[in-house]
C-alpha cells in the first residue's frame, strides 16, 4: 500500500485555477487521494475558486470550499510525477518540472465564461463537471490498476 509520503504528485493546471482545475482536483482527490497526491495551480491565477464550481462539486458530495487559487510557480521546487493541463493556454505555457515523468492534456470548456441566467450558468458548470468526472475517474481507475499490478509483482 502506498503511504502518504510516497504518493506520486499529480499537478492539474489551468490558466485561472478557479474552475476546471479545481473540479478535476476535487474529483481525482476523492477517488484516488489514497494513492495520489493531487494538487492544482494556474499560470495566471484568478485569486479565488469560482462559487459555482464549489456549488457544482457540493452537488456530488465533494467539498472544494477550502481550495485556494495558486500559481504554478509554487510547485517548481516540488517533485511532480504527472502534469495534466485542462485548458489550452495552460498547455502552451506549462513548464517542465524536475522529475516529471508524464504529461497529459485534456481540454474542457471554461464554465466561467457561461452566460445567461444563474440556472443556465449552473447547467454549464454541471456539464463540465460531469465531463471532467468521467475523464478523471477513468484516469484514476487506470492508475489503481497500475498500482495493484506493481504491488502484486513485488509480492511474488
Secondary structure, 3 states (H helix, E strand, C coil): CCCHHHCEEEEEEECCCCCHHHHHHHHHHHHHCCCEEEEEEECCCCCCCCHHHHHHHHCCCCCCCCCCCCEHHHHCCCCCCEEEECCHHHHHHCCCCCCCCEEEECCCCCHHHCCCCHHHHHHHHHHHHHHHHHHHHHHHHHHHHHHHHHHHHHHC
